[in-house]
Amino acid sequence: MVKIGIIGVGTVGQSVANILEKNKALISARAGKEITVVKGVVSDLSKKRDVNIPLFDDPDVILEDDSIDIVVELMGGMDEPYRIIKKALSNKKAVVTANKALLAYHRFDLQEIAGDIPIGYEASVAGGIPIINALKVGLSANEIMTIKGILNGTCNFMLTKMIEDGCDYFEVLSEAQKLGYAEADPTFDVGGFDAAHKLLILASIAYGIDAKPEDILIEGIEDIKKDDIEFAKEFGYSIKLLAIAKKTDGKIELRVHPALVSKDKMIAKIDGVMNGISVIGDCVGETLYYGPGAGGDATASAVISDIVEIVRAGQSSPMLGFKKPFQSENLTLVSKDDIESEYYLRMFVDDVPGVLASIARILGKNEISIETFLQRPSDNDKKATLLCATHECREKDILNAIEDIEKLSSVGEKVAMIRIDR
């Protein structure tokens, strides 16, 4: 029998315990051994939990129990889970975690500490979608050229509602909070940080690169307006919060931001709270992974898949997918300034002669060519909204151009910018 201790018996922890009990015969047959949850740890013992296991409020009850083989960490946060996982590893216990924030900062540290002790973390990215195993094993023959993912269901739900129902940002945020898709403080989701943590985990497996959230471009969806939605519809785009990893000429781009995505692309068709990841390998071409990115049972499914792998093999595959150091020492991270993209700009301007020429002159000075210009009237007959799409240019150049445009007396508000992903 393999004994499991769960630290953090919340929504996902309860699902893990209950699925392991409900599907015990099936899971035991697949693992080759009986798997049983023997203890759980919670922060508040007075709160009722829908589980049939003994509950405690001290993690050491699990960490110092020599009979427990695998510690499942589902408590959230960073500092305390990091301490707990390190102690579990020092006590020679295998670990399974869904903690994406912890892994965004400490995945390479934990790999060194663990050595040959297994650490599973399939549930840390995209909930029930087995993308970690796909990159580590299923696509192991491939050089990964590009990863593009919709990795946050909250943002995808909100953008889908804005596009399909014409809702504005704050209206759809309120609905997402009522439905439980967004927290009371939604910053971590809508600001792009959740997706960025997940992207960094995937990039480690694909490229062996140890980047931190502060090193990469992260933008959220807070500034998306109805005008942007209208432009997207008119020109055949959908708007998605994309997490992008791209390898070009020995350099790696890592970025998270809203993007105008051609409706013809498979990833543009992923709507609602669902997640989806497109991976392009040099041998296989494009593969697409789709499914629920959150929720108790879906995430528990990924947690249990790690448990089964550990039980089957007695060890897991290397934590970050490499048996020996890869080429990461030769790969460099593209600076935010040097990222290249096509861009969409939205400007609220005085409706007078010469404004368009002034803006075009600034763009030209920064070596930015215009693909599309569209003017929309506003409620104020002395104002207009200008919508512009550019050809490919450098991030630094578009930011310089925006800074100069905002200095024009005829430009009344902050210029909004969204990258275009064709």
Secondary structure as GFF3:
##gff-version 3
##sequence-region A 1 422
A	DSSP	beta_strand	2	7	.	.	.	ID=ss1
A	DSSP	alpha_helix	11	22	.	.	.	ID=ss2
A	DSSP	alpha_helix	24	31	.	.	.	ID=ss3
A	DSSP	beta_strand	35	41	.	.	.	ID=ss4
A	DSSP	beta_strand	55	56	.	.	.	ID=ss5
A	DSSP	alpha_helix	60	63	.	.	.	ID=ss6
A	DSSP	beta_strand	70	73	.	.	.	ID=ss7
A	DSSP	alpha_helix	79	90	.	.	.	ID=ss8
A	DSSP	beta_strand	94	97	.	.	.	ID=ss9
A	DSSP	alpha_helix	100	114	.	.	.	ID=ss10
A	DSSP	beta_strand	119	120	.	.	.	ID=ss11
A	DSSP	three_ten_helix	122	124	.	.	.	ID=ss12
A	DSSP	alpha_helix	131	133	.	.	.	ID=ss13
A	DSSP	pi_helix	134	138	.	.	.	ID=ss14
A	DSSP	beta_strand	144	150	.	.	.	ID=ss15
A	DSSP	alpha_helix	153	165	.	.	.	ID=ss16
A	DSSP	alpha_helix	169	178	.	.	.	ID=ss17
A	DSSP	alpha_helix	187	190	.	.	.	ID=ss18
A	DSSP	alpha_helix	193	207	.	.	.	ID=ss19
A	DSSP	three_ten_helix	213	215	.	.	.	ID=ss20
A	DSSP	beta_strand	217	218	.	.	.	ID=ss21
A	DSSP	alpha_helix	226	234	.	.	.	ID=ss22
A	DSSP	beta_strand	237	248	.	.	.	ID=ss23
A	DSSP	beta_strand	251	262	.	.	.	ID=ss24
A	DSSP	three_ten_helix	266	269	.	.	.	ID=ss25
A	DSSP	beta_strand	274	281	.	.	.	ID=ss26
A	DSSP	beta_strand	285	292	.	.	.	ID=ss27
A	DSSP	alpha_helix	296	313	.	.	.	ID=ss28
A	DSSP	three_ten_helix	327	330	.	.	.	ID=ss29
A	DSSP	beta_strand	332	333	.	.	.	ID=ss30
A	DSSP	three_ten_helix	336	338	.	.	.	ID=ss31
A	DSSP	beta_strand	340	350	.	.	.	ID=ss32
A	DSSP	alpha_helix	355	365	.	.	.	ID=ss33
A	DSSP	beta_strand	370	377	.	.	.	ID=ss34
A	DSSP	beta_strand	383	390	.	.	.	ID=ss35
A	DSSP	beta_strand	393	394	.	.	.	ID=ss36
A	DSSP	alpha_helix	395	406	.	.	.	ID=ss37
A	DSSP	beta_strand	416	421	.	.	.	ID=ss38
###
